């Protein structure tokens, strides 16, 4: 498995250098070189990208602004000459931070972090993460399979690389390295519904609905635009 990368930097010399490092690394694949965040967005709309090597200080849209604007997307390794941006980068869930000037060994250390991450994600996708039977499922979490009864699920939230399953009466959610799409195919469609790109709700746990917001256990869950029709058709069938 190769990790598809974009390199993004407004300085041609820096862009060519980090691109050459990507091409030199066997487990990386250079999908493209971009001299602006806007150009990177266009490439990301056209093809699947796994990892960005992105400069922070760029005109029009900085790397930090770009990362803040992204909901879900590729992992990011920031490259910059300004050390003060490191903390901000990690707050944005950046995979790593390369301080210019950096050599190939520095680059490789960061690339290996990405490799470990994607190998973990790939193994999880290849293994049986969810086992469903009757009125419950088993979910792999914290190196063990946890039995979850469907009747105990309040809602499921999809985050970047994992899901968060909220249960009735539980002090904390169950976290599992799954995609929301994978889990959606394992639960009964008559009891659960995808209402947002980041949420699946237990239909019998909905306590109220107001202005395209579902309320479950005092939590507000938005109804996404592309899911409204199906949700309100369900609602119509159960409204007096």
C-alpha positions as CSV (number, residue, x, y, z in Angstrom):
1,X,0.0,0.0,0.0
2,X,1.3,3.4,-1.0
3,X,0.4,6.7,0.7
4,X,-0.8,9.2,-1.9
5,X,0.7,12.6,-1.1
6,X,0.4,16.2,-2.2
7,X,3.2,18.7,-1.5
8,X,2.1,22.3,-1.0
9,X,4.5,25.3,-0.8
10,X,4.5,28.7,-2.5
11,X,8.3,28.7,-2.6
12,X,9.5,26.6,-5.7
13,X,12.8,25.5,-4.1
14,X,11.1,24.2,-0.9
15,X,8.3,22.6,-3.0
16,X,10.8,20.8,-5.2
17,X,12.8,19.6,-2.2
18,X,10.0,18.1,-0.3
19,X,8.6,16.6,-3.5
20,X,11.9,14.9,-4.2
21,X,11.9,13.5,-0.7
22,X,8.4,12.0,-1.3
23,X,9.6,10.4,-4.6
24,X,12.6,9.0,-2.8
25,X,10.5,7.2,-0.2
26,X,9.3,3.8,-1.3
27,X,6.0,3.8,0.6
28,X,4.9,7.3,-0.6
29,X,3.5,8.3,-3.9
30,X,3.6,11.8,-5.2
31,X,0.1,12.6,-6.5
32,X,1.0,16.2,-7.3
33,X,2.8,19.5,-6.4
34,X,0.8,22.6,-5.5
35,X,2.0,26.1,-5.0
36,X,-1.1,27.2,-3.1
37,X,-3.8,25.8,-0.8
38,X,-6.4,26.6,-3.4
39,X,-4.6,24.5,-6.0
40,X,-4.5,21.7,-3.4
41,X,-8.2,21.9,-2.9
42,X,-8.8,21.5,-6.6
43,X,-6.6,18.4,-6.7
44,X,-8.4,16.9,-3.6
45,X,-11.8,17.3,-5.3
46,X,-10.5,15.3,-8.3
47,X,-8.8,12.4,-6.7
48,X,-8.2,10.6,-3.4
49,X,-5.3,12.1,-1.4
50,X,-4.1,10.5,1.9
51,X,-1.4,12.9,3.1
52,X,-0.4,16.5,2.7
53,X,3.1,18.0,3.2
54,X,2.0,21.6,3.7
55,X,3.8,24.9,4.3
56,X,2.1,27.1,6.8
57,X,3.1,30.6,5.6
58,X,1.4,31.0,2.2
59,X,-0.4,34.0,0.6
60,X,-4.2,34.0,0.4
61,X,-4.8,30.9,2.5
62,X,-2.3,29.7,5.1
63,X,-1.8,26.1,6.0
64,X,-3.4,26.7,9.4
65,X,-6.4,28.3,7.8
66,X,-6.6,25.5,5.3
67,X,-6.6,22.8,8.1
68,X,-9.2,24.7,10.1
69,X,-11.5,24.8,7.0
70,X,-11.2,21.1,6.3
71,X,-13.9,19.0,8.0
72,X,-12.6,15.6,7.1
73,X,-9.8,14.9,4.7
74,X,-6.1,13.9,4.3
75,X,-3.7,13.8,7.2
76,X,-1.3,16.8,7.4
77,X,2.4,17.2,8.1
78,X,3.2,20.9,8.4
79,X,6.4,22.3,7.0
80,X,7.5,25.8,8.1
81,X,10.4,28.0,9.1
82,X,8.5,29.3,12.1
83,X,8.7,27.2,15.2
84,X,5.9,29.2,17.0
85,X,3.3,27.5,14.8
86,X,4.1,24.0,16.1
87,X,1.5,24.1,19.0
88,X,-1.2,25.5,16.7
89,X,-0.5,22.7,14.2
90,X,-0.8,20.0,16.8
91,X,-4.1,21.5,18.1
92,X,-5.4,21.0,14.6
93,X,-4.5,17.2,14.8
94,X,-1.5,17.5,12.5
95,X,0.4,14.3,12.2
96,X,3.7,16.0,12.5
97,X,5.7,19.2,12.1
98,X,8.9,19.7,10.1
99,X,10.9,22.8,10.9
100,X,12.8,24.2,7.9
101,X,15.5,23.6,6.9
102,X,15.0,19.8,7.3
103,X,17.0,17.0,5.7
104,X,15.8,13.7,4.4
105,X,16.3,11.9,7.7
106,X,14.0,14.4,9.4
107,X,11.5,14.0,6.6
108,X,11.6,10.2,6.9
109,X,10.9,10.2,10.6
110,X,7.7,12.2,9.9
111,X,6.8,10.0,6.9
112,X,7.2,6.8,9.1
113,X,4.7,8.3,11.6
114,X,2.2,8.5,8.7
115,X,3.1,5.0,7.5
116,X,2.4,3.6,11.0
117,X,-1.0,5.4,11.1
118,X,-2.1,4.2,7.7
119,X,-1.0,0.7,8.3
120,X,-3.1,0.6,11.5
121,X,-6.1,2.0,9.6
122,X,-5.6,-0.6,6.8
123,X,-5.3,-3.5,9.2
124,X,-8.5,-2.4,10.9
125,X,-10.3,-2.2,7.6
126,X,-9.1,-5.7,6.6
127,X,-10.1,-7.3,9.9
128,X,-13.6,-8.0,11.2
129,X,-14.2,-4.9,13.4
130,X,-17.9,-5.5,13.9
131,X,-19.7,-8.8,14.5
132,X,-23.5,-8.6,14.5
133,X,-25.9,-11.2,15.8
134,X,-29.5,-10.9,16.8
135,X,-30.0,-7.8,19.0
136,X,-26.4,-6.9,19.6
137,X,-23.1,-6.4,18.0
138,X,-19.4,-6.8,19.0
139,X,-17.1,-3.9,18.4
140,X,-13.4,-3.9,18.7
141,X,-12.2,-1.3,21.2
142,X,-9.1,-1.0,23.3
143,X,-7.7,-4.4,22.1
144,X,-10.9,-6.3,23.0
145,X,-14.3,-7.1,21.6
146,X,-17.1,-5.3,23.5
147,X,-20.7,-6.5,23.3
148,X,-23.2,-3.7,22.7
149,X,-26.9,-4.2,22.7
150,X,-28.8,-2.2,20.0
151,X,-31.3,-1.1,22.6
152,X,-28.5,0.6,24.6
153,X,-27.2,2.8,21.7
154,X,-28.3,6.5,21.8
155,X,-26.3,7.6,18.8
156,X,-23.1,7.1,16.9
157,X,-20.7,9.9,16.0
158,X,-18.2,9.5,13.2
159,X,-14.9,11.3,13.7
160,X,-11.8,11.4,11.5
161,X,-10.5,7.8,11.9
162,X,-12.9,6.3,14.4
163,X,-16.4,6.3,15.7
164,X,-17.8,7.2,19.1
165,X,-20.8,5.1,20.3
166,X,-22.9,6.8,23.0
167,X,-24.8,4.4,25.3
168,X,-27.6,4.7,27.7
169,X,-26.3,5.3,31.3
170,X,-22.7,5.0,30.3
171,X,-20.1,7.4,31.7
172,X,-18.0,7.5,28.6
173,X,-18.5,6.5,24.9
174,X,-17.0,3.5,23.3
175,X,-14.3,4.4,20.7
176,X,-13.5,2.1,17.8
177,X,-11.3,2.4,14.7
178,X,-14.2,2.2,12.3
179,X,-15.7,4.3,9.6
180,X,-19.3,5.4,10.0
181,X,-20.1,3.9,6.6
182,X,-18.8,0.5,7.7
183,X,-20.9,0.5,10.9
184,X,-24.0,1.8,9.1
185,X,-24.1,-1.4,7.1
186,X,-24.0,-3.6,10.3
187,X,-26.9,-2.1,12.3
188,X,-30.7,-2.6,11.7
189,X,-32.1,0.0,9.4
190,X,-35.5,-0.1,11.1
191,X,-33.9,1.1,14.3
192,X,-31.2,3.4,13.2
193,X,-30.8,6.1,10.6
194,X,-28.0,8.2,9.2
195,X,-29.1,11.8,9.7
196,X,-25.8,13.6,9.0
197,X,-22.4,12.7,7.5
198,X,-21.2,12.5,11.1
199,X,-24.1,11.0,12.9
200,X,-26.3,7.9,13.1
201,X,-29.2,8.0,15.6
202,X,-31.3,5.4,17.4
203,X,-34.8,6.4,16.2
204,X,-36.5,5.3,19.4
205,X,-34.1,7.5,21.5
206,X,-35.2,10.7,19.9
207,X,-36.8,12.9,22.5
208,X,-37.6,16.0,20.4
209,X,-37.0,17.6,17.0
210,X,-36.7,21.4,16.4
211,X,-35.5,23.4,13.4
212,X,-33.6,20.4,11.8
213,X,-32.0,19.5,15.1
214,X,-32.6,16.1,16.8
215,X,-32.4,16.0,20.6
216,X,-31.2,12.8,22.2
217,X,-30.3,12.7,25.9
218,X,-29.9,16.5,25.9
219,X,-27.5,16.4,23.0
220,X,-28.3,18.4,19.8
221,X,-27.7,16.5,16.6
222,X,-28.1,18.3,13.2
223,X,-30.0,16.8,10.3
224,X,-27.7,17.1,7.3
225,X,-29.1,18.5,4.0
226,X,-28.6,15.3,2.1
227,X,-30.4,13.2,4.7
228,X,-33.4,15.5,5.3
229,X,-35.8,13.8,2.8
230,X,-35.4,10.3,4.3
231,X,-35.6,11.5,7.9
232,X,-38.7,13.6,7.4
233,X,-40.4,10.8,5.4
234,X,-39.8,8.6,8.5
235,X,-41.1,11.3,10.7
236,X,-44.3,11.7,8.6
237,X,-45.2,8.0,9.0
238,X,-45.0,8.5,12.8
239,X,-46.7,11.9,13.2
240,X,-50.3,12.3,14.3
